[in-house]
Amino acid sequence: MSHDDALAQLVGGTAKVLSEKELAEKLKEGRPLRIKLGVDPTAPDIHFGHTVPLEKLRQFQELGHQAVLIIGDFTATVGDPTGRSTARPPLTREEVLANAETYTEQAFKILDREKTEVVFNGEWFRTMTYEEVLKLNARVTMQQMLQREDFKERVAKGQEVRLHEIQYPIMQGWDSVEVRSDVEIGGTDQLFNILVGRDLQKEEGMPQQVVMLMPLLEGLDGVKKMSKSSHNYIGVSEAPGEMYGKLMSVSDDLMDRYYLLLLGEARDASSHPMEAKKALAQKLVSRYHDDAAGEAARADWDLRFSKRDLNAADLPELAAADLNGKTITEVAAYVFKEAFSMEKSNGELRKQFITTGAVQLEGEKLSDPQAVFAGEAGQILRLSKKQSVRLS
């Protein structure tokens, strides 16, 4: 591949690159570049939002560059303050290492394990003397740190900013010095931290890393950033059928974003949107499971929704006892959250699902929001054309 073609591929799907000219110059050096991605394993599982920078790192790998995955076993105990209104709850190193094990296993569903250099930043931070920490802090001013939007907002609102949080951008920046990164990949919310890395590299007499920012992936609602706290996520380790079903629930506009950011390709404009969505869902299930799982998930979805044979379909199960006695509105909210990790407001449930007749028990419409639900084991409760559960 020519340098121009490689550059076009690598900047594709990014939100910002600082700068494309610098990246082009590095590519022309004709050596494997060191591409850094740092992750703090604050939870054991990753969702599709986490995979966006991993996919970009994989692109670099496929072009012959060196992927450097930094596991923040030290920084995770501090907690990234980015986008936070309060300090993160501290984690023990044991918790972080346990999370790191499952986190990396899931990351290697994307990355080539044999071509990935995995390092833990505790290797250098845990050996630092207090004198070395003070010298590192002396390179950055308080005014610089308080230029961060999240810090600035918290100070303006009279909310506390803990001193250990101010250390975080410095530590992330020092990681770039330690691994001699040529490019650092991160979300758009990581711009400040990555720029600190450039400054520290310059002070050390090193070439400065290129900043490559990836968009933050919208969740299933198409509005908020994908996250577990917003209940709008798709987990990398979710069952094939559940993963496929969630992907089929996204809007056409969001489908185009998922094609670009999760697969690195544009959808076939000549294909019908429904067919394109099925193809997207099958490709992603196959990527995180295998081809057989992708084919089976698609066949099951067609059985349930294209052929309307719900009795033969593999549906999520919920206990009837957990639903009986609740109002139809409460039942719908509970099922969306528990079975499909989706949060719906009462108003949205009433207007879009209940009063329209979409919510049905064994084909009987449950259109009164305040009616009391009474279901039995073996019955099928349908919330919409795409979401149904079997009662147990």
matplotlib code that plots the C-alpha trace (Angstrom):
import matplotlib.pyplot as plt

x = [0.0, 1.3, 1.9, -1.0, -3.4, -2.2, -2.7, -6.2, -7.1, -5.7, -7.3, -10.7, -13.3, -11.2, -12.6, -9.2, -5.6, -2.9, -1.6, -2.1, 1.1, 3.1, 1.6, 2.4, 6.0, 6.3, 4.8, 7.4, 10.2, 9.6, 9.8, 7.2, 5.7, 4.9, 1.1, 0.0, -3.4, -3.8, -6.6, -7.6, -9.3, -11.8, -14.4, -14.1, -15.9, -15.7, -18.5, -18.6, -17.7, -14.3, -13.7, -13.5, -9.9, -9.0, -10.2, -8.0, -5.1, -5.8, -5.6, -2.1, -1.2, -2.4, -0.2, 2.9, 3.1, 3.7, 0.7, 1.5, -1.3, -0.7, -2.6, -3.0, -2.6, -1.3, -3.4, -6.6, -6.0, -6.1, -9.0, -9.2, -11.1, -12.1, -15.8, -16.3, -18.0, -16.5, -13.5, -13.7, -14.0, -10.6, -9.8, -7.3, -4.5, -6.0, -9.3, -7.5, -5.4, -8.5, -10.3, -7.2, -7.2, -10.7, -10.3, -7.3, -8.9, -11.8, -9.4, -7.6, -10.8, -9.8, -6.1, -3.5, -2.1, 1.2, 1.8, 0.8, 3.2, 1.4, 2.9, 1.7, 2.5, 3.0, 6.4, 7.7, 5.4, 5.8, 9.6, 9.6, 11.0, 9.1, 11.9, 11.3, 7.6, 8.2, 10.5, 7.9, 5.2, 7.5, 7.2, 3.5, 1.8, -1.4, -2.7, -2.2, -4.1, -7.0, -7.5, -9.1, -12.8, -13.9, -11.5, -12.5, -16.2, -15.9, -13.9, -16.4, -19.3, -17.4, -17.0, -13.8, -10.9, -8.6, -4.9, -4.4, -6.7, -4.4, -1.7, -3.6, -2.8, 0.9, 1.0, -0.7, 1.7, 4.7, 3.5, 4.1, 7.7, 8.3, 7.1, 8.4, 5.1, 4.9, 1.1, -1.4, -5.0, -7.8, -11.3, -12.1, -12.3, -8.6, -7.1, -5.7, -4.0, -2.4, -1.1, 0.6, 2.4, 3.6, 4.9, 6.8, 8.3, 9.5, 11.2, 12.9, 14.3, 12.1, 10.0, 6.4, 3.6, 0.8, -2.6, -5.3, -8.8, -11.6, -15.3, -17.2, -19.7, -23.3, -25.3, -28.4, -30.5, -28.5, -28.0, -25.9, -22.3, -22.4, -22.0, -23.2, -24.5, -26.8, -28.0, -27.5, -24.5, -23.6, -21.1, -18.3, -18.9, -22.7, -24.5, -24.8, -28.6, -28.6, -25.9, -27.6, -31.0, -29.6, -27.9, -31.2, -32.8, -30.6, -31.7, -30.6, -28.4, -26.8, -26.3, -24.1, -22.0, -21.6, -20.4, -17.8, -16.6, -17.0, -16.1, -14.1, -16.2, -19.2, -22.5, -23.5, -25.7, -27.4, -28.6, -32.0, -31.6, -33.0, -30.7, -27.7, -28.6, -28.8, -25.4, -23.9, -25.3, -24.1, -20.6, -20.2, -21.5, -19.1, -16.2, -16.8, -17.9, -17.5, -19.1, -21.4, -22.7, -23.3, -25.2, -27.3, -28.1, -29.4, -31.4, -33.0, -33.8, -35.5, -37.4, -38.7, -39.4, -39.4, -41.4, -43.2, -42.6, -41.8, -42.7, -39.7, -37.3, -34.6, -35.9, -34.6, -36.4, -37.8, -39.7, -43.5, -43.4, -41.1, -43.7, -47.1, -48.8, -46.9, -48.7, -48.1, -45.9, -43.8, -43.6, -42.5, -39.8, -38.5, -38.3, -36.6, -34.0, -33.4, -33.7, -32.3, -30.3, -32.4, -33.9, -37.3, -39.2, -42.8, -44.0, -42.1, -43.4, -47.0, -46.9, -44.7, -45.3, -48.4, -51.2, -50.1, -50.7, -47.1, -47.1, -48.8, -49.1, -49.7, -51.0, -53.4, -52.7, -52.0, -52.9, -53.9, -50.8, -52.3, -53.7, -52.2, -50.1, -50.8, -48.7, -47.8, -44.7, -44.3, -46.2, -44.5, -44.5, -43.8, -42.8, -42.2, -41.5, -37.9, -38.1, -39.9, -39.3, -40.5, -41.9, -40.6]
y = [0.0, 3.5, 6.0, 8.1, 5.1, 4.1, 7.6, 7.8, 4.5, 5.4, 8.8, 7.3, 7.4, 9.6, 12.7, 14.6, 13.9, 16.3, 16.3, 14.5, 16.1, 14.7, 11.2, 11.3, 12.2, 9.3, 6.8, 7.9, 6.9, 3.3, 1.8, 0.2, 3.0, 2.4, 3.0, 3.5, 2.8, 3.0, 1.3, 1.4, -1.9, -0.4, -3.0, -6.7, -6.4, -4.1, -3.0, -1.9, 1.7, 0.4, -1.4, 1.8, 2.7, -1.0, -1.3, 1.6, 0.0, -3.2, -1.2, 0.0, -3.7, -4.8, -2.2, -3.6, -1.2, -2.1, -2.0, -1.1, -1.8, -0.1, -1.7, 1.0, -1.2, 1.9, 4.7, 2.7, 2.9, 6.7, 6.8, 8.9, 12.2, 12.8, 13.8, 13.2, 15.6, 13.8, 11.7, 8.0, 5.4, 3.9, 0.4, -2.0, -3.3, -6.8, -5.7, -3.9, -7.0, -9.3, -6.9, -6.7, -10.4, -10.5, -7.1, -8.2, -11.5, -9.6, -7.0, -9.9, -10.7, -7.6, -7.3, -9.8, -11.1, -12.1, -8.6, -6.7, -5.5, -5.5, -3.4, -2.4, 1.1, 0.0, -1.2, 2.3, 4.2, 1.7, 2.1, 5.9, 7.7, 10.6, 12.9, 11.7, 12.3, 15.8, 16.5, 15.1, 17.3, 20.4, 20.1, 21.0, 24.1, 24.2, 26.7, 24.1, 21.4, 23.7, 24.4, 21.0, 21.5, 19.0, 20.5, 24.1, 23.3, 21.6, 24.5, 27.0, 25.1, 24.9, 21.1, 19.6, 18.5, 16.1, 16.5, 12.9, 13.5, 16.3, 13.6, 11.6, 13.5, 13.7, 9.9, 9.2, 11.6, 9.9, 6.5, 8.0, 8.7, 5.3, 3.4, 5.9, 6.1, 7.6, 7.8, 7.7, 6.7, 7.9, 9.2, 12.8, 13.3, 12.4, 15.3, 17.1, 14.0, 13.1, 16.6, 16.4, 13.3, 15.4, 18.1, 15.6, 13.8, 17.1, 17.9, 14.5, 15.3, 12.7, 13.0, 14.0, 11.5, 12.1, 12.6, 10.4, 11.0, 8.6, 9.5, 8.4, 5.8, 6.4, 3.7, 2.0, 5.1, 7.0, 9.9, 9.2, 7.8, 4.0, 3.0, 0.5, 3.2, 4.5, 0.9, 1.5, -0.8, -4.0, -6.1, -7.9, -11.0, -11.0, -14.1, -14.1, -13.9, -11.0, -9.1, -9.6, -8.5, -5.3, -4.4, -4.9, -2.3, 0.6, 3.3, 3.5, 6.6, 4.8, 1.7, 3.8, 5.0, 1.4, 0.2, 2.9, 2.8, -0.9, -2.5, 0.3, 0.2, 2.0, 0.1, -1.0, 1.9, -0.4, -2.8, -2.4, -0.9, -3.9, -6.3, -4.0, -4.1, -7.9, -8.0, -5.6, -7.7, -10.9, -9.6, -8.3, -11.4, -13.4, -11.2, -11.6, -15.3, -17.1, -17.5, -20.3, -18.1, -15.2, -17.4, -19.0, -15.6, -14.3, -17.5, -17.2, -13.6, -14.4, -17.2, -14.8, -11.7, -12.4, -15.6, -14.6, -18.1, -16.9, -20.2, -21.9, -19.0, -18.7, -15.8, -14.2, -15.6, -13.8, -15.2, -14.5, -14.1, -11.0, -9.4, -10.4, -7.7, -4.8, -2.4, -2.8, 0.3, -1.1, -4.5, -2.9, -0.8, -3.8, -6.1, -3.5, -3.0, -6.6, -8.4, -5.8, -3.4, -0.5, 2.3, 3.8, 6.6, 5.9, 8.5, 6.8, 3.4, 4.6, 6.5, 4.3, 0.8, 0.3, 2.5, 1.6, -2.1, -3.2, -4.8, -8.1, -11.3, -14.3, -12.0, -10.2, -6.4, -4.9, -1.3, 0.0, 1.4, 1.0, -2.5, -5.2, -7.8, -11.5, -13.9, -17.6, -19.7, -20.5, -17.5, -15.0, -11.3, -9.0, -5.4, -4.6, -6.2, -6.7, -7.4, -10.4, -12.6, -15.9, -16.2, -18.9]
z = [0.0, -0.8, 1.9, 0.7, 0.7, 4.2, 5.5, 4.0, 5.7, 9.0, 9.3, 8.1, 10.9, 13.2, 14.9, 14.8, 14.0, 15.2, 12.7, 9.5, 8.1, 11.1, 10.6, 6.9, 7.7, 10.2, 7.7, 5.1, 7.5, 6.4, 9.9, 12.1, 14.2, 17.9, 18.4, 21.9, 23.4, 27.2, 29.0, 32.7, 33.5, 36.0, 35.1, 34.0, 30.7, 27.6, 25.4, 21.7, 22.7, 24.0, 20.7, 18.6, 19.5, 19.5, 15.9, 14.9, 16.7, 14.7, 11.4, 12.3, 13.1, 9.7, 8.1, 9.8, 12.8, 16.5, 18.7, 22.3, 24.7, 28.1, 31.0, 33.6, 36.7, 38.4, 36.8, 37.4, 41.1, 40.7, 38.2, 35.1, 36.0, 32.4, 32.3, 36.0, 38.4, 41.4, 42.1, 41.1, 43.8, 44.4, 43.3, 44.8, 42.7, 43.1, 41.7, 38.8, 37.9, 38.0, 35.6, 33.4, 32.8, 31.3, 29.7, 27.7, 26.7, 25.2, 23.5, 21.8, 19.9, 17.9, 18.2, 17.0, 20.2, 18.6, 17.3, 20.5, 23.1, 26.4, 29.3, 32.7, 33.8, 37.3, 36.0, 36.1, 38.5, 41.4, 41.3, 41.3, 44.4, 45.8, 44.6, 41.0, 41.4, 42.5, 39.6, 37.2, 38.7, 38.4, 34.6, 34.7, 36.1, 38.1, 35.6, 32.8, 34.8, 35.6, 31.9, 31.6, 31.1, 33.8, 36.4, 35.4, 35.7, 39.1, 40.5, 39.1, 40.8, 44.1, 43.7, 45.0, 42.8, 44.6, 44.2, 43.1, 40.1, 38.9, 38.7, 36.1, 32.9, 34.0, 34.5, 31.1, 29.5, 31.1, 29.8, 26.3, 27.3, 28.7, 25.6, 23.1, 21.3, 17.8, 17.8, 20.7, 20.1, 22.4, 22.5, 21.9, 25.6, 25.9, 24.0, 27.0, 28.4, 25.1, 24.6, 28.0, 26.6, 23.6, 25.9, 28.1, 25.1, 23.7, 27.1, 26.9, 23.5, 21.8, 18.6, 19.6, 19.3, 16.8, 18.5, 17.0, 18.5, 17.9, 18.1, 21.2, 20.1, 20.7, 22.5, 21.4, 22.1, 19.5, 21.9, 24.9, 24.8, 25.1, 28.7, 31.2, 33.5, 30.7, 30.0, 26.2, 25.6, 23.8, 25.6, 23.7, 25.7, 25.4, 23.9, 20.1, 20.1, 22.5, 20.6, 17.3, 18.7, 20.2, 16.9, 15.0, 17.3, 16.3, 13.9, 10.3, 11.0, 13.9, 11.7, 9.4, 12.4, 13.6, 10.1, 10.0, 13.6, 14.5, 11.1, 9.4, 6.3, 4.7, 4.3, 0.8, -0.3, -2.9, -0.1, 1.6, 5.1, 6.8, 4.8, 5.6, 9.3, 9.3, 7.6, 10.2, 13.1, 11.6, 11.0, 14.5, 16.1, 13.9, 14.9, 18.7, 18.5, 15.2, 11.8, 12.9, 15.8, 13.4, 11.0, 13.8, 15.4, 12.0, 11.4, 14.9, 14.3, 11.0, 12.7, 15.4, 13.5, 9.8, 10.1, 13.3, 14.9, 18.4, 20.0, 18.3, 18.9, 21.5, 23.6, 26.8, 29.8, 32.8, 35.8, 35.6, 39.4, 39.0, 36.8, 38.1, 40.2, 38.5, 36.1, 32.4, 32.4, 35.2, 33.5, 30.2, 31.9, 33.9, 30.8, 28.6, 31.4, 32.5, 29.2, 26.8, 28.9, 27.7, 29.9, 28.7, 30.4, 31.5, 28.9, 26.1, 27.1, 27.2, 23.9, 21.8, 23.0, 25.3, 23.8, 20.3, 21.0, 20.6, 24.1, 23.8, 25.9, 23.7, 21.0, 23.3, 23.3, 26.8, 25.9, 29.4, 31.1, 34.6, 34.2, 36.5, 34.7, 35.1, 33.2, 33.3, 32.7, 29.0, 27.7, 25.4, 26.2, 23.2, 23.7, 20.1, 16.7, 17.8, 21.6, 23.1, 26.2, 27.3, 30.9, 33.1]

ax = plt.figure().add_subplot(projection="3d")
ax.plot(x, y, z, "-o")
ax.set_aspect("equal")
plt.show()
